[in-house]
Amino acid sequence: MRVDFAGILAVHLDNWVSSPAASCTKNLALDLVPKYYWNRIERYALPFELLDGEAASRLQQIQLSFVSFKLPSQFSGFPNLKRLDLYSLRVTRMDLQDLLSACSKIEWLSLVKCDLEDEVIVARPLSDLLYLRVAHCTMTNIELHASNLSTFIYNGRLLPVPTIQAQELKDADIAVTDFTTFEHALTVLPKMFARVQNLSLQAPLRLKSPALLENSSNFSQLKHLKLLLSHSPEDLDNILSLTSFLRAAPLIKELEIHFNTSGDGNADIGPHIECLDTSIEY
């Protein structure tokens, strides 16, 4: 269902939610984002008690936009849920943690613009999770264990990115908006993504050190690296420090670098350097 939410519709939405909850519905989608809104505007309070019990066991996909919710005290979870998309969500830390912990078979999780200035720790391992996206959220951190996670997408203000324990992670796409130093990025990222094979990093990067950095951590499996960098013109004198990324990735085969000195953060336009099937010796 796609409608612009207004408080007067809440009763009708409750009735609509209760109707599929009593049927064999597998997919539930509520897109209530108004055309014009500000962050504090009222959101639809989704009655999760209508989705509990037998109805919850049938649901395989849930997409919620511009809602809030509070879990019932005896919430049993979604034992067969495969995909969960949450956009512009307003919820407490405990309710979000309990919801995610109650989705033991989830394979796809997307959290975008979630209004929660707190840390989220998912207590139970999400062993089936393959795809995770965290974008434009105010949460200070999200910590979870997903041993089979293969794709991770993050868009936020700062490094480090969320604490993800994922031994099988292959693809990581990281974008940050606040300036960070090259040294900090090269310290944080290898520790979090030691076994990643394909890494894309978009960031306003300060290249302050012309010398090669000695790395205590490496990308042991990295094959493809894409850097989309915004930096000031004076940093160009230190551009060779980027080779420290290559020293940290001994198995790299493909390197792509985009430079942007306009200061608008749009690093994926303008001139770029591309090296394919590189063979690098130190």
C-alpha positions as protocol buffer text, in pm:
chain_id: "A"
residue {
  index: 1
  type: MET
  ca { x: 0 y: 0 z: 0 }
}
residue {
  index: 2
  type: ARG
  ca { x: 132 y: 346 z: -95 }
}
residue {
  index: 3
  type: VAL
  ca { x: -44 y: 651 z: 60 }
}
residue {
  index: 4
  type: ASP
  ca { x: 63 y: 979 z: 216 }
}
residue {
  index: 5
  type: PHE
  ca { x: 9 y: 932 z: 587 }
}
residue {
  index: 6
  type: ALA
  ca { x: -223 y: 1157 z: 785 }
}
residue {
  index: 7
  type: GLY
  ca { x: -331 y: 1086 z: 1142 }
}
residue {
  index: 8
  type: ILE
  ca { x: -697 y: 1055 z: 1042 }
}
residue {
  index: 9
  type: LEU
  ca { x: -609 y: 746 z: 837 }
}
residue {
  index: 10
  type: ALA
  ca { x: -472 y: 550 z: 1132 }
}
residue {
  index: 11
  type: VAL
  ca { x: -797 y: 366 z: 1207 }
}
residue {
  index: 12
  type: HIS
  ca { x: -840 y: 265 z: 843 }
}
residue {
  index: 13
  type: LEU
  ca { x: -480 y: 146 z: 829 }
}
residue {
  index: 14
  type: ASP
  ca { x: -531 y: -63 z: 1142 }
}
residue {
  index: 15
  type: ASN
  ca { x: -827 y: -230 z: 975 }
}
residue {
  index: 16
  type: TRP
  ca { x: -626 y: -289 z: 659 }
}
residue {
  index: 17
  type: VAL
  ca { x: -335 y: -442 z: 853 }
}
residue {
  index: 18
  type: SER
  ca { x: -565 y: -668 z: 1051 }
}
residue {
  index: 19
  type: SER
  ca { x: -724 y: -802 z: 733 }
}
residue {
  index: 20
  type: PRO
  ca { x: -412 y: -955 z: 573 }
}
residue {
  index: 21
  type: ALA
  ca { x: -292 y: -1061 z: 919 }
}
residue {
  index: 22
  type: ALA
  ca { x: -589 y: -1294 z: 933 }
}
residue {
  index: 23
  type: SER
  ca { x: -521 y: -1436 z: 587 }
}
residue {
  index: 24
  type: CYS
  ca { x: -230 y: -1621 z: 429 }
}
residue {
  index: 25
  type: THR
  ca { x: -41 y: -1306 z: 338 }
}
residue {
  index: 26
  type: LYS
  ca { x: 333 y: -1356 z: 286 }
}
residue {
  index: 27
  type: ASN
  ca { x: 436 y: -999 z: 193 }
}
residue {
  index: 28
  type: LEU
  ca { x: 341 y: -682 z: 380 }
}
residue {
  index: 29
  type: ALA
  ca { x: 437 y: -340 z: 241 }
}
residue {
  index: 30
  type: LEU
  ca { x: 335 y: -3 z: 387 }
}
residue {
  index: 31
  type: ASP
  ca { x: 479 y: 304 z: 214 }
}
residue {
  index: 32
  type: LEU
  ca { x: 342 y: 607 z: 400 }
}
residue {
  index: 33
  type: VAL
  ca { x: 606 y: 872 z: 325 }
}
residue {
  index: 34
  type: PRO
  ca { x: 433 y: 1206 z: 256 }
}
residue {
  index: 35
  type: LYS
  ca { x: 543 y: 1421 z: -34 }
}
residue {
  index: 36
  type: TYR
  ca { x: 649 y: 1697 z: 206 }
}
residue {
  index: 37
  type: TYR
  ca { x: 744 y: 1633 z: 566 }
}
residue {
  index: 38
  type: TRP
  ca { x: 989 y: 1720 z: 840 }
}
residue {
  index: 39
  type: ASN
  ca { x: 1156 y: 1482 z: 1082 }
}
residue {
  index: 40
  type: ARG
  ca { x: 918 y: 1540 z: 1374 }
}
residue {
  index: 41
  type: ILE
  ca { x: 597 y: 1485 z: 1188 }
}
residue {
  index: 42
  type: GLU
  ca { x: 368 y: 1214 z: 1324 }
}
residue {
  index: 43
  type: ARG
  ca { x: 420 y: 861 z: 1195 }
}
residue {
  index: 44
  type: TYR
  ca { x: 175 y: 576 z: 1174 }
}
residue {
  index: 45
  type: ALA
  ca { x: 198 y: 358 z: 1487 }
}
residue {
  index: 46
  type: LEU
  ca { x: 190 y: 9 z: 1343 }
}
residue {
  index: 47
  type: PRO
  ca { x: -6 y: -229 z: 1572 }
}
residue {
  index: 48
  type: PHE
  ca { x: 238 y: -519 z: 1587 }
}
residue {
  index: 49
  type: GLU
  ca { x: -2 y: -718 z: 1802 }
}
residue {
  index: 50
  type: LEU
  ca { x: -206 y: -767 z: 1483 }
}
residue {
  index: 51
  type: LEU
  ca { x: 94 y: -932 z: 1318 }
}
residue {
  index: 52
  type: ASP
  ca { x: 184 y: -1170 z: 1598 }
}
residue {
  index: 53
  type: GLY
  ca { x: 114 y: -1538 z: 1640 }
}
residue {
  index: 54
  type: GLU
  ca { x: 6 y: -1751 z: 1343 }
}
residue {
  index: 55
  type: ALA
  ca { x: -1 y: -1455 z: 1103 }
}
residue {
  index: 56
  type: ALA
  ca { x: 360 y: -1373 z: 1186 }
}
residue {
  index: 57
  type: SER
  ca { x: 473 y: -1723 z: 1092 }
}
residue {
  index: 58
  type: ARG
  ca { x: 340 y: -1675 z: 738 }
}
residue {
  index: 59
  type: LEU
  ca { x: 512 y: -1347 z: 664 }
}
residue {
  index: 60
  type: GLN
  ca { x: 824 y: -1370 z: 448 }
}
residue {
  index: 61
  type: GLN
  ca { x: 874 y: -1004 z: 347 }
}
residue {
  index: 62
  type: ILE
  ca { x: 801 y: -681 z: 533 }
}
residue {
  index: 63
  type: GLN
  ca { x: 859 y: -330 z: 394 }
}
residue {
  index: 64
  type: LEU
  ca { x: 774 y: -39 z: 621 }
}
residue {
  index: 65
  type: SER
  ca { x: 818 y: 329 z: 541 }
}
residue {
  index: 66
  type: PHE
  ca { x: 741 y: 619 z: 775 }
}
residue {
  index: 67
  type: VAL
  ca { x: 609 y: 420 z: 1069 }
}
residue {
  index: 68
  type: SER
  ca { x: 671 y: 382 z: 1440 }
}
residue {
  index: 69
  type: PHE
  ca { x: 603 y: 78 z: 1652 }
}
residue {
  index: 70
  type: LYS
  ca { x: 623 y: -70 z: 2001 }
}
residue {
  index: 71
  type: LEU
  ca { x: 646 y: -445 z: 2029 }
}
residue {
  index: 72
  type: PRO
  ca { x: 391 y: -626 z: 2250 }
}
residue {
  index: 73
  type: SER
  ca { x: 534 y: -775 z: 2568 }
}
residue {
  index: 74
  type: GLN
  ca { x: 486 y: -1133 z: 2445 }
}
residue {
  index: 75
  type: PHE
  ca { x: 598 y: -1077 z: 2087 }
}
residue {
  index: 76
  type: SER
  ca { x: 695 y: -1411 z: 1932 }
}
residue {
  index: 77
  type: GLY
  ca { x: 876 y: -1274 z: 1627 }
}
residue {
  index: 78
  type: PHE
  ca { x: 873 y: -1361 z: 1256 }
}
residue {
  index: 79
  type: PRO
  ca { x: 1018 y: -1712 z: 1233 }
}
residue {
  index: 80
  type: ASN
  ca { x: 1002 y: -1731 z: 851 }
}
residue {
  index: 81
  type: LEU
  ca { x: 1077 y: -1372 z: 754 }
}
residue {
  index: 82
  type: LYS
  ca { x: 1335 y: -1350 z: 472 }
}
residue {
  index: 83
  type: ARG
  ca { x: 1343 y: -978 z: 394 }
}
residue {
  index: 84
  type: LEU
  ca { x: 1296 y: -668 z: 611 }
}
residue {
  index: 85
  type: ASP
  ca { x: 1310 y: -311 z: 473 }
}
residue {
  index: 86
  type: LEU
  ca { x: 1271 y: -25 z: 721 }
}
residue {
  index: 87
  type: TYR
  ca { x: 1269 y: 337 z: 599 }
}
residue {
  index: 88
  type: SER
  ca { x: 1227 y: 652 z: 809 }
}
residue {
  index: 89
  type: LEU
  ca { x: 1154 y: 448 z: 1118 }
}
residue {
  index: 90
  type: ARG
  ca { x: 1091 y: 591 z: 1464 }
}
residue {
  index: 91
  type: VAL
  ca { x: 1147 y: 331 z: 1735 }
}
residue {
  index: 92
  type: THR
  ca { x: 1326 y: 273 z: 2064 }
}
residue {
  index: 93
  type: ARG
  ca { x: 1655 y: 89 z: 2087 }
}
residue {
  index: 94
  type: MET
  ca { x: 1504 y: -206 z: 2272 }
}
residue {
  index: 95
  type: ASP
  ca { x: 1216 y: -254 z: 2028 }
}
residue {
  index: 96
  type: LEU
  ca { x: 1446 y: -248 z: 1725 }
}
residue {
  index: 97
  type: GLN
  ca { x: 1691 y: -488 z: 1892 }
}
residue {
  index: 98
  type: ASP
  ca { x: 1411 y: -726 z: 1988 }
}
residue {
  index: 99
  type: LEU
  ca { x: 1260 y: -713 z: 1639 }
}
residue {
  index: 100
  type: LEU
  ca { x: 1588 y: -796 z: 1466 }
}
residue {
  index: 101
  type: SER
  ca { x: 1671 y: -1067 z: 1719 }
}
residue {
  index: 102
  type: ALA
  ca { x: 1330 y: -1225 z: 1651 }
}
residue {
  index: 103
  type: CYS
  ca { x: 1398 y: -1265 z: 1277 }
}
residue {
  index: 104
  type: SER
  ca { x: 1626 y: -1569 z: 1291 }
}
residue {
  index: 105
  type: LYS
  ca { x: 1592 y: -1662 z: 920 }
}
residue {
  index: 106
  type: ILE
  ca { x: 1629 y: -1317 z: 771 }
}
residue {
  index: 107
  type: GLU
  ca { x: 1839 y: -1298 z: 454 }
}
residue {
  index: 108
  type: TRP
  ca { x: 1801 y: -932 z: 352 }
}
residue {
  index: 109
  type: LEU
  ca { x: 1799 y: -634 z: 589 }
}
residue {
  index: 110
  type: SER
  ca { x: 1783 y: -266 z: 495 }
}
residue {
  index: 111
  type: LEU
  ca { x: 1777 y: 19 z: 749 }
}
residue {
  index: 112
  type: VAL
  ca { x: 1749 y: 366 z: 596 }
}
residue {
  index: 113
  type: LYS
  ca { x: 1695 y: 696 z: 780 }
}
residue {
  index: 114
  type: CYS
  ca { x: 1613 y: 523 z: 1109 }
}
residue {
  index: 115
  type: ASP
  ca { x: 1561 y: 790 z: 1373 }
}
residue {
  index: 116
  type: LEU
  ca { x: 1748 y: 639 z: 1669 }
}
residue {
  index: 117
  type: GLU
  ca { x: 2042 y: 814 z: 1832 }
}
residue {
  index: 118
  type: ASP
  ca { x: 2161 y: 509 z: 2023 }
}
residue {
  index: 119
  type: GLU
  ca { x: 2354 y: 186 z: 1985 }
}
residue {
  index: 120
  type: VAL
  ca { x: 2177 y: -125 z: 1858 }
}
residue {
  index: 121
  type: ILE
  ca { x: 2307 y: -470 z: 1956 }
}
residue {
  index: 122
  type: VAL
  ca { x: 2141 y: -775 z: 1801 }
}
residue {
  index: 123
  type: ALA
  ca { x: 2166 y: -1048 z: 2064 }
}
residue {
  index: 124
  type: ARG
  ca { x: 2108 y: -1354 z: 1844 }
}
residue {
  index: 125
  type: PRO
  ca { x: 2328 y: -1452 z: 1547 }
}
residue {
  index: 126
  type: LEU
  ca { x: 2168 y: -1389 z: 1208 }
}
residue {
  index: 127
  type: SER
  ca { x: 2326 y: -1688 z: 1036 }
}
residue {
  index: 128
  type: ASP
  ca { x: 2114 y: -1664 z: 718 }
}
residue {
  index: 129
  type: LEU
  ca { x: 2172 y: -1293 z: 659 }
}
residue {
  index: 130
  type: LEU
  ca { x: 2331 y: -1236 z: 318 }
}
residue {
  index: 131
  type: TYR
  ca { x: 2267 y: -866 z: 251 }
}
residue {
  index: 132
  type: LEU
  ca { x: 2283 y: -571 z: 492 }
}
residue {
  index: 133
  type: ARG
  ca { x: 2233 y: -202 z: 417 }
}
residue {
  index: 134
  type: VAL
  ca { x: 2262 y: 76 z: 677 }
}
residue {
  index: 135
  type: ALA
  ca { x: 2215 y: 425 z: 529 }
}
residue {
  index: 136
  type: HIS
  ca { x: 2159 y: 775 z: 669 }
}
residue {
  index: 137
  type: CYS
  ca { x: 2073 y: 644 z: 1016 }
}
residue {
  index: 138
  type: THR
  ca { x: 2129 y: 842 z: 1335 }
}
residue {
  index: 139
  type: MET
  ca { x: 2213 y: 533 z: 1539 }
}
residue {
  index: 140
  type: THR
  ca { x: 2561 y: 552 z: 1689 }
}
residue {
  index: 141
  type: ASN
  ca { x: 2642 y: 191 z: 1608 }
}
residue {
  index: 142
  type: ILE
  ca { x: 2485 y: -139 z: 1512 }
}
residue {
  index: 143
  type: GLU
  ca { x: 2648 y: -460 z: 1626 }
}
residue {
  index: 144
  type: LEU
  ca { x: 2551 y: -801 z: 1496 }
}
residue {
  index: 145
  type: HIS
  ca { x: 2694 y: -1140 z: 1409 }
}
residue {
  index: 146
  type: ALA
  ca { x: 2621 y: -1261 z: 1056 }
}
residue {
  index: 147
  type: SER
  ca { x: 2862 y: -1540 z: 966 }
}
residue {
  index: 148
  type: ASN
  ca { x: 2735 y: -1575 z: 607 }
}
residue {
  index: 149
  type: LEU
  ca { x: 2691 y: -1208 z: 519 }
}
residue {
  index: 150
  type: SER
  ca { x: 2822 y: -1150 z: 166 }
}
residue {
  index: 151
  type: THR
  ca { x: 2718 y: -790 z: 87 }
}
residue {
  index: 152
  type: PHE
  ca { x: 2737 y: -487 z: 316 }
}
residue {
  index: 153
  type: ILE
  ca { x: 2640 y: -132 z: 214 }
}
residue {
  index: 154
  type: TYR
  ca { x: 2696 y: 160 z: 450 }
}
residue {
  index: 155
  type: ASN
  ca { x: 2626 y: 531 z: 407 }
}
residue {
  index: 156
  type: GLY
  ca { x: 2684 y: 754 z: 706 }
}
residue {
  index: 157
  type: ARG
  ca { x: 2874 y: 1045 z: 852 }
}
residue {
  index: 158
  type: LEU
  ca { x: 3180 y: 888 z: 1004 }
}
residue {
  index: 159
  type: LEU
  ca { x: 3419 y: 596 z: 1010 }
}
residue {
  index: 160
  type: PRO
  ca { x: 3420 y: 348 z: 1174 }
}
residue {
  index: 161
  type: VAL
  ca { x: 3119 y: 181 z: 1022 }
}
residue {
  index: 162
  type: PRO
  ca { x: 2897 y: -60 z: 1222 }
}
residue {
  index: 163
  type: THR
  ca { x: 3053 y: -353 z: 1407 }
}
residue {
  index: 164
  type: ILE
  ca { x: 2976 y: -649 z: 1183 }
}
residue {
  index: 165
  type: GLN
  ca { x: 3116 y: -996 z: 1247 }
}
residue {
  index: 166
  type: ALA
  ca { x: 3100 y: -1153 z: 901 }
}
residue {
  index: 167
  type: GLN
  ca { x: 3360 y: -1410 z: 807 }
}
residue {
  index: 168
  type: GLU
  ca { x: 3226 y: -1458 z: 451 }
}
residue {
  index: 169
  type: LEU
  ca { x: 3185 y: -1092 z: 352 }
}
residue {
  index: 170
  type: LYS
  ca { x: 3277 y: -1047 z: -15 }
}
residue {
  index: 171
  type: ASP
  ca { x: 3138 y: -705 z: -117 }
}
residue {
  index: 172
  type: ALA
  ca { x: 3153 y: -385 z: 89 }
}
residue {
  index: 173
  type: ASP
  ca { x: 3036 y: -44 z: -34 }
}
residue {
  index: 174
  type: ILE
  ca { x: 3123 y: 230 z: 216 }
}
residue {
  index: 175
  type: ALA
  ca { x: 3037 y: 601 z: 181 }
}
residue {
  index: 176
  type: VAL
  ca { x: 3098 y: 866 z: 449 }
}
residue {
  index: 177
  type: THR
  ca { x: 3029 y: 1238 z: 433 }
}
residue {
  index: 178
  type: ASP
  ca { x: 3259 y: 1382 z: 703 }
}
residue {
  index: 179
  type: PHE
  ca { x: 3629 y: 1437 z: 638 }
}
residue {
  index: 180
  type: THR
  ca { x: 3855 y: 1158 z: 755 }
}
residue {
  index: 181
  type: THR
  ca { x: 4228 y: 1113 z: 732 }
}
residue {
  index: 182
  type: PHE
  ca { x: 4384 y: 857 z: 505 }
}
residue {
  index: 183
  type: GLU
  ca { x: 4568 y: 707 z: 803 }
}
residue {
  index: 184
  type: HIS
  ca { x: 4242 y: 655 z: 993 }
}
residue {
  index: 185
  type: ALA
  ca { x: 4067 y: 488 z: 698 }
}
residue {
  index: 186
  type: LEU
  ca { x: 4357 y: 253 z: 643 }
}
residue {
  index: 187
  type: THR
  ca { x: 4362 y: 162 z: 1013 }
}
residue {
  index: 188
  type: VAL
  ca { x: 3988 y: 102 z: 1055 }
}
residue {
  index: 189
  type: LEU
  ca { x: 3880 y: -66 z: 731 }
}
residue {
  index: 190
  type: PRO
  ca { x: 4124 y: -362 z: 718 }
}
residue {
  index: 191
  type: LYS
  ca { x: 4026 y: -460 z: 1071 }
}
residue {
  index: 192
  type: MET
  ca { x: 3656 y: -461 z: 986 }
}
residue {
  index: 193
  type: PHE
  ca { x: 3683 y: -609 z: 636 }
}
residue {
  index: 194
  type: ALA
  ca { x: 3995 y: -823 z: 650 }
}
residue {
  index: 195
  type: ARG
  ca { x: 3858 y: -1087 z: 410 }
}
residue {
  index: 196
  type: VAL
  ca { x: 3652 y: -864 z: 177 }
}
residue {
  index: 197
  type: GLN
  ca { x: 3711 y: -924 z: -195 }
}
residue {
  index: 198
  type: ASN
  ca { x: 3546 y: -617 z: -348 }
}
residue {
  index: 199
  type: LEU
  ca { x: 3564 y: -282 z: -169 }
}
residue {
  index: 200
  type: SER
  ca { x: 3427 y: 56 z: -273 }
}
residue {
  index: 201
  type: LEU
  ca { x: 3509 y: 357 z: -54 }
}
residue {
  index: 202
  type: GLN
  ca { x: 3366 y: 705 z: -108 }
}
residue {
  index: 203
  type: ALA
  ca { x: 3491 y: 970 z: 133 }
}
residue {
  index: 204
  type: PRO
  ca { x: 3626 y: 1323 z: 168 }
}
residue {
  index: 205
  type: LEU
  ca { x: 3983 y: 1216 z: 239 }
}
residue {
  index: 206
  type: ARG
  ca { x: 4274 y: 1417 z: 374 }
}
residue {
  index: 207
  type: LEU
  ca { x: 4606 y: 1302 z: 234 }
}
residue {
  index: 208
  type: LYS
  ca { x: 4837 y: 1452 z: 493 }
}
residue {
  index: 209
  type: SER
  ca { x: 5125 y: 1210 z: 485 }
}
residue {
  index: 210
  type: PRO
  ca { x: 5346 y: 1181 z: 176 }
}
residue {
  index: 211
  type: ALA
  ca { x: 5522 y: 878 z: 324 }
}
residue {
  index: 212
  type: LEU
  ca { x: 5401 y: 521 z: 286 }
}
residue {
  index: 213
  type: LEU
  ca { x: 5217 y: 397 z: 591 }
}
residue {
  index: 214
  type: GLU
  ca { x: 5315 y: 78 z: 769 }
}
residue {
  index: 215
  type: ASN
  ca { x: 4997 y: -125 z: 812 }
}
residue {
  index: 216
  type: SER
  ca { x: 4938 y: -351 z: 1108 }
}
residue {
  index: 217
  type: SER
  ca { x: 4626 y: -492 z: 935 }
}
residue {
  index: 218
  type: ASN
  ca { x: 4579 y: -603 z: 577 }
}
residue {
  index: 219
  type: PHE
  ca { x: 4303 y: -688 z: 330 }
}
residue {
  index: 220
  type: SER
  ca { x: 4407 y: -1050 z: 292 }
}
residue {
  index: 221
  type: GLN
  ca { x: 4152 y: -1133 z: 16 }
}
residue {
  index: 222
  type: LEU
  ca { x: 4093 y: -798 z: -156 }
}
residue {
  index: 223
  type: LYS
  ca { x: 4086 y: -830 z: -536 }
}
residue {
  index: 224
  type: HIS
  ca { x: 3895 y: -520 z: -653 }
}
residue {
  index: 225
  type: LEU
  ca { x: 3925 y: -173 z: -499 }
}
residue {
  index: 226
  type: LYS
  ca { x: 3732 y: 138 z: -601 }
}
residue {
  index: 227
  type: LEU
  ca { x: 3813 y: 472 z: -437 }
}
residue {
  index: 228
  type: LEU
  ca { x: 3591 y: 778 z: -488 }
}
residue {
  index: 229
  type: LEU
  ca { x: 3778 y: 1057 z: -316 }
}
residue {
  index: 230
  type: SER
  ca { x: 3701 y: 1419 z: -241 }
}
residue {
  index: 231
  type: HIS
  ca { x: 3995 y: 1622 z: -116 }
}
residue {
  index: 232
  type: SER
  ca { x: 4144 y: 1970 z: -120 }
}
residue {
  index: 233
  type: PRO
  ca { x: 4386 y: 2076 z: -400 }
}
residue {
  index: 234
  type: GLU
  ca { x: 4675 y: 2106 z: -154 }
}
residue {
  index: 235
  type: ASP
  ca { x: 4647 y: 1733 z: -84 }
}
residue {
  index: 236
  type: LEU
  ca { x: 4759 y: 1653 z: -439 }
}
residue {
  index: 237
  type: ASP
  ca { x: 5124 y: 1679 z: -330 }
}
residue {
  index: 238
  type: ASN
  ca { x: 5063 y: 1375 z: -110 }
}
residue {
  index: 239
  type: ILE
  ca { x: 4877 y: 1168 z: -368 }
}
residue {
  index: 240
  type: LEU
  ca { x: 5142 y: 894 z: -365 }
}
residue {
  index: 241
  type: SER
  ca { x: 5036 y: 803 z: -12 }
}
residue {
  index: 242
  type: LEU
  ca { x: 4744 y: 622 z: -177 }
}
residue {
  index: 243
  type: THR
  ca { x: 4986 y: 345 z: -267 }
}
residue {
  index: 244
  type: SER
  ca { x: 4967 y: 241 z: 97 }
}
residue {
  index: 245
  type: PHE
  ca { x: 4629 y: 90 z: 9 }
}
residue {
  index: 246
  type: LEU
  ca { x: 4811 y: -137 z: -234 }
}
residue {
  index: 247
  type: ARG
  ca { x: 5062 y: -238 z: 29 }
}
residue {
  index: 248
  type: ALA
  ca { x: 4769 y: -339 z: 248 }
}
residue {
  index: 249
  type: ALA
  ca { x: 4614 y: -547 z: -31 }
}
residue {
  index: 250
  type: PRO
  ca { x: 4881 y: -786 z: -166 }
}
residue {
  index: 251
  type: LEU
  ca { x: 4633 y: -980 z: -387 }
}
residue {
  index: 252
  type: ILE
  ca { x: 4469 y: -682 z: -557 }
}
residue {
  index: 253
  type: LYS
  ca { x: 4392 y: -727 z: -928 }
}
residue {
  index: 254
  type: GLU
  ca { x: 4181 y: -424 z: -1014 }
}
residue {
  index: 255
  type: LEU
  ca { x: 4217 y: -67 z: -892 }
}
residue {
  index: 256
  type: GLU
  ca { x: 3991 y: 224 z: -983 }
}
residue {
  index: 257
  type: ILE
  ca { x: 4038 y: 575 z: -840 }
}
residue {
  index: 258
  type: HIS
  ca { x: 3812 y: 876 z: -896 }
}
residue {
  index: 259
  type: PHE
  ca { x: 3932 y: 1219 z: -781 }
}
residue {
  index: 260
  type: ASN
  ca { x: 3718 y: 1521 z: -709 }
}
residue {
  index: 261
  type: THR
  ca { x: 3864 y: 1849 z: -582 }
}
residue {
  index: 262
  type: SER
  ca { x: 3550 y: 2058 z: -617 }
}
residue {
  index: 263
  type: GLY
  ca { x: 3459 y: 2014 z: -250 }
}
residue {
  index: 264
  type: ASP
  ca { x: 3097 y: 1919 z: -325 }
}
residue {
  index: 265
  type: GLY
  ca { x: 3139 y: 1558 z: -208 }
}
residue {
  index: 266
  type: ASN
  ca { x: 3039 y: 1421 z: -547 }
}
residue {
  index: 267
  type: ALA
  ca { x: 3350 y: 1214 z: -595 }
}
residue {
  index: 268
  type: ASP
  ca { x: 3221 y: 986 z: -865 }
}
residue {
  index: 269
  type: ILE
  ca { x: 3242 y: 1247 z: -1141 }
}
residue {
  index: 270
  type: GLY
  ca { x: 3545 y: 1393 z: -1306 }
}
residue {
  index: 271
  type: PRO
  ca { x: 3876 y: 1238 z: -1408 }
}
residue {
  index: 272
  type: HIS
  ca { x: 3976 y: 898 z: -1282 }
}
residue {
  index: 273
  type: ILE
  ca { x: 4254 y: 645 z: -1297 }
}
residue {
  index: 274
  type: GLU
  ca { x: 4177 y: 283 z: -1375 }
}
residue {
  index: 275
  type: CYS
  ca { x: 4421 y: -7 z: -1358 }
}
residue {
  index: 276
  type: LEU
  ca { x: 4307 y: -355 z: -1458 }
}
residue {
  index: 277
  type: ASP
  ca { x: 4477 y: -685 z: -1370 }
}
residue {
  index: 278
  type: THR
  ca { x: 4762 y: -509 z: -1197 }
}
residue {
  index: 279
  type: SER
  ca { x: 5073 y: -691 z: -1089 }
}
residue {
  index: 280
  type: ILE
  ca { x: 5253 y: -497 z: -817 }
}
residue {
  index: 281
  type: GLU
  ca { x: 5583 y: -577 z: -653 }
}
residue {
  index: 282
  type: TYR
  ca { x: 5731 y: -408 z: -348 }
}
